[in-house]
Amino acid sequence: MKRLFKTFKVYDYIILFLIFGLILIQTYFEMEFIGFTQELIDLVKVSAEKSKYWQVGFKMIAVALTIFVSIVIKNILSSFFSSRISKDLRRQVFKKVNEFSSAEINKFSTASLITRSTNDVTQVQRTLLMTVRMLFTAPCMAFFAIRKITISSFELTWVSVGFVILTLIVIITLLIFVLPKFNIMQKQTDKLNLVTRENLTGIRVVRAYNAEKYQENKFNNANNDLTKTTLFLNRVMSLLNPFMSLIMSTMTLTLYWFGATLINKNLLEYAQIVTFGQYSMHIIMSFMFITLMFVMIPRGLVSLRRINEILDTEISIKDGEIDKSENLGTIEFRDVSFSYAEAEEPVLQNINFKVEKGETVAFIGSTGSGKSTLINLVPRFFDVDSGEVLVDGINVKAYKKEVLHSKIGYVPQKANLFSGDIKSNMQLANEDITDAQIEEIFGVAQCSFVERLEDGYTQPVSQGGKNFSGGQKQRLSIARAIARKPEIYIFDDSFSALDFKTDKNLRSALKKYTKDATCLIVAQRISTIKDANKIIVLDDGKIVGIGTHDELLKSNSVYKEIVDSQEKKGSDK
């Protein structure tokens, strides 16, 4: 809760103060309104003039309007308050998740992060809204009602106290069964989201393997678990209203029975019993409000705790202090070793090499040799276990991440486009890019297919770029990196979906356009990397060869084996 209170601004406390004041007005006048019932009965008893009835009637209208206005303003203020707090929580969560490295994201899972950013924040908002409205109202209502009944009849007050104690027993019993289930329900929601997300993102694989039934079973298991927990909670909570109705009806009957006895003894008037019953009902209602709060607050606290787990997570990759450096474009690895969390063996061991400005260095090796991991250390998607990664002679850990990333044009292994249009995807790398510049970089990236599109640069892009082929997405991703005009380009197997002709034309144009920039290329095809200034051969996380294509072909058995296997495949075709 401390973190939640930290999000409060000065005007939030002012709003809470105003809401509390309005609730005081509302509950006070609600009790006064009940008092008019007794006044009307007394007027009937003495056969008063009509003018007296009108006076009481006008008072009741004025009080009712006051209650109405106070409730409306209270609801508007409480809605604004809860919405603003949830907006701030969503912003904090989104900002924190953006700072996460791959290690933190893997720790929570994408599905859980989505649930926490949406479902959990909404639950906190709903809890805040109901808490502000009810938690303030309940004690105020109980206070004014108890004040009225103690004045009305001391004997009947003890009847009300007995039923209040019975109400508390019912509430506590229900909460014992309900509270532990809320945390379970949120985890089951995470699991259901995970299964749904996996099925949607891998729908082609599911269909290709006729695995619809298998996925349905996974979904049904997760769905059934969540349904069972939800049904249990709903069934237990469904007992609340009948119990409370029974308690209120029994209390009313008991009050009238005792009240009739007191009337016979001339210790009480009939009008007092009527108003006393209404005051007692308000006391029970206030405890019902508190019951709802005891149900909602724990659920909200579970969601808040899950949000806090994100906000309290220590970022493993922290910002450095250097906010500028020379644009040299040099990269150096000094005795670098790296292993993933909880991995038994390191992925990279004792990596040493240097790339000068303007050089193109390629990395090749078998699957799992550490190629992608190695180049992901440059933009600090991960931090090394030991050794140093230097960019422009400075350890990457010393840079502010924004400054480091501004030096790099990164094309990931899986080409990813963002929803919007083609131009907005280019603006992701360069907000001020012009149509003329887009045309130029599209020529370099071999994106001639854009010219054939009906809407050109404003052609809509669906989520993930699913309305483009793999090769088109790769070329657009490469164009986006070029739009950045960085001093370092990183291509993580970014030419794999291109045919040989397009690959050759793109690399040729790219070489001319980026002649002053440093290029790191991970590739599987020898044809993609054979013209690189240096080729680094990786095997089992270690460098086993550095040299040009011709040099490695003569001296490196691992590289020669890769070349031979590809030539054999080519001849087989």
C-alpha positions, -999 to +999 in steps of 0.1 A: +000+000+000+029+023+006+037+023-032+000+031-039+001+061-015+032+074-032+012+078-064-012+102-046-009+139-055-019+168-033-052+171-051-059+134-045-059+141-008-081+171-014-105+149-034-106+123-006-113+150+019-142+163-002-156+128-007-155+122+030-172+155+036-199+146+011-204+112+027-209+128+061-235+151+046-252+122+028-254+098+058-264+126+082-293+137+061-303+101+054-308+096+091-326+129+094-349+118+065-359+087+086-367+110+115-393+127+094-413+094+094-417+097+131-427+133+128-454+125+102-468+097+124-470+121+153-489+146+131-514+119+121-518+110+158-528+145+168-547+152+136-526+183+128-534+209+101-524+203+065-499+232+066-479+211+091-478+182+066-466+205+039-439+219+061-426+184+068-430+175+031-409+204+019-382+196+045-382+160+031-378+172-005-350+196+005-332+168+024-337+143-005-323+168-030-293+174-007-287+136-005-291+133-043-266+161-051-240+148-025-242+113-040-238+125-076-208+147-067-193+119-045-196+094-074-180+117-099-151+125-076-145+089-066-146+078-103-120+105-112-098+095-083-098+058-090-093+063-127-064+087-122-046+063-098-051+033-122-038+055-151-007+063-131-002+026-121-005+015-158+021+041-167+045+030-140+041-007-150+045+000-187+076+022-180+091-004-157+085-033-182+102-012-209+133-011-187+133-049-183+160-070-199+152-103-214+160-120-181+133-100-162+107-106-190+115-144-189+111-144-151+074-132-153+064-145-188+048-122-214+013-135-206+016-127-169+030-092-176+000-085-199-024-097-172-008-076-145-008-045-167-045-048-176-066-072-154-047-065-122-047-027-126-084-028-134-090-048-103-071-022-082-091+006-098-124-012-091-113-018-055-103+018-050-136+030-064-157+008-042-135+014-011-138+052-014-175+050-018-183+022+007-156+021+032-162+058+041-199+054+039-202+023+062-187+038+094-205+071+089-238+054+084-232+031+114-222+060+136-252+082+128-276+052+130-262+040+164-264+075+177-301+077+167-311+043+182-293+049+215-313+081+218-346+063+208-345+032+230-318+018+252-337-016+255-340-021+217-304-011+212-293-044+227-314-063+202-296-045+174-262-052+190-270-089+191-278-090+154-247-070+146-225-096+164-244-123+144-236-104+112-199-102+120-198-140+127-213-147+092-189-122+076-158-137+092-168-172+084-173-164+047-139-146+045-121-175+059-132-196+029-130-169+003-097-150+008-071-177-001-089-184-034-083-149-048-046-153-052-052-187-068-077-172-092-053-145-105-026-172-112-051-193-130-060-162-151-023-159-160-022-195-171-053-191-192-039-160-209-006-179-215-024-208-233-046-185-253-016-164-264+005-194-273-023-208-294-029-175-313+008-168-320+015-204-331-018-210-349+000-221-381+020-247-363-011-259-345-029-264-378+001-279-396+003-306-370-035-311-366-030-302-330-062-283-325-076-310-302-044-310-281-046-272-278-083-274-269-075-298-241-048-275-227-072-246-229-101-266-214-079-277-185-069-241-177-104-228-183-119-255-161-095-247-132-104-210-134-141-218-137-140-241-106-123-214-085-147-187-098-178-209-091-165-217-056-161-180-049-195-171-064-213-199-045-198-189-012-205-152-019-241-160-030-248-172+005-241-136+018-274-120+005-297-148+018-280-147+052-281-109+054-318-109+043-325-135+070-307-115+096-325-083+087-359-099+086-354-117+119-341-085+134-372-066+122-395-092+136-376-092+170-376-054+171-414-053+166-420-081+191-399-063+218-413-030+207-449-042+211-441-054+246-427-019+254-457-002+239-480-023+261-460-010+291-463+026+278-425+027+276-424+034+238-444+049+210-453+032+178-436+059+157-403+052+176-405+015+167-409+023+130-380+047+129-359+024+151-364-005+127-351+017+098-321+029+118-313-007+127-316-017+090-290+010+082-266-005+108-269-039+092-265-023+057-233-006+069-219-040+079-229-054+045-209-026+029-180-036+051-185-072+041-182-063+004-151-044+013-136-073+030-142-093-001-130-067-026-100-053-007-081-087-004-087-093-041-075-058-049-045-063-026-036-095-044-036-076-077-017-047-061+009-072-048+013-086-083+018-051-097+043-044-069+063-075-079+069-058-113+076-023-098+099-037-071+119-059-095+155-048-096+166-041-131+197-062-138+208-039-166+212-004-151+219+029-169+254+042-170+264+078-167+280+086-200+256+105-222+279+112-252+310+098-269+329+100-302+313+084-332+341+059-339+321+028-346+346+005-330+336-026-310+359-048-289+353-079-268+378-085-241+378-119-225+340-120-225+321-149-209+283-152-205+258-177-193+220-175-190+203-176-156+202-210-141+221-225-170+246-252-162+273-241-186+283-208-201+270-199-236+302-179-244+337-184-231+368-162-234+356-142-264+383-118-277+381-097-309+381-061-322+361-045-350+374-012-365+352+015-379+338+007-414+346-031-411+321-058-417+325-087-394+304-119-398+297-147-373+290-182-383+288-215-365+265-244-357+231-239-341+236-231-304+272-219-308+263-185-293+262-163-324+230-144-316+239-142-279+272-126-287+259-098-308+230-092-283+257-082-258+266-051-278+233-033-273+232-047-237+201-069-241+222-090-216+252-081-195+284-102-195+294-124-166+330-115-169+352-094-193+342-063-212+323-052-243+336-019-255+319+005-280+340+034-291+365+024-265+340+027-236+325-002-217+288-005-227+279-007-190+291+029-187+267+043-213+232+055-207+211+030-226+195+057-247+229+069-259+242+034-266+211+024-286+213+056-306+246+043-320+231+010-332+208+000-360+195-034-349+177-060-371+165-089-350+164-126-359+127-125-360+116-095-381+090-076-362+069-047-375+045-026-354+008-020-361+002+013-380+016+018-415+049+014-433+059+051-427+052+049-390+075+019-388+103+039-404+095+068-380+101+044-351+138+047-360+138+083-372+108+105-363+118+133-388+123+110-418+109+124-450+093+106-479+124+112-501+146+096-474+122+066-472+124+062-510+162+062-508+165+036-480+138+015-497+160+014-527+189+002-506+168-024-487+153-037-520+118-028-509+105-022-544+074-042-535+061-011-516+057+008-549+032-018-560+011-014-529-022+005-533-015+029-504+023+030-507+041+043-476+007+045-458-001+009-464-015-005-431+006-029-411-011-054-389+002-065-355+036-081-360+035-073-398+014-105-405+001-090-437+036-091-452+057-122-462+088-131-442+111-117-469+092-084-470+092-081-433+130-086-432+136-060-459+113-035-441+132-042-408+165-036-426+152-004-440+141+007-405+177+001-393+191+021-422+167+050-414+184+054-381+217+062-398+237+046-370+274+041-367+270+004-360+247-021-378+237-054-362+221-080-385+210-111-366+204-137-393+184-109-411+188-122-447+176-158-442+142-152-458+156-135-489+163-153-522+200-154-533+195-126-559+178-102-535+203-111-508+232-103-532+216-070-545+208-059-509+242-065-496+258-048-525+237-017-520+241-018-483+279-020-486+280+013-506+254+030-484+270+020-451+306+021-461+316+043-431+296+022-406+306-009-387+285-040-395+281-072-374+263-100-393+251-133-381+242-156-410+240-192-419+246-189-456+282-186-467+272-165-497+259-138-473+292-135-454+320-145-477+328-108-486+331-097-450+364-082-438+366-108-411+346-140-404+345-152-368+338-189-364+321-200-332+318-235-319+303-245-285+306-209-273+342-204-282+360-187-311+377-214-331+387-192-361+391-156-373+400-146-408+387-140-443+367-165-463+398-177-482+420-179-451+395-199-431+388-222-460+424-232-459+431-233-422+398-239-403+382-273-403+349-261-387+345-234-413+354-258-441+329-283-429+301-257-430+312-246-465+313-282-477+279-290-463+263-260-481+281-268-513+268-304-511+233-292-505+236-269-535+249-298-557+221-320-545+196-295-557 
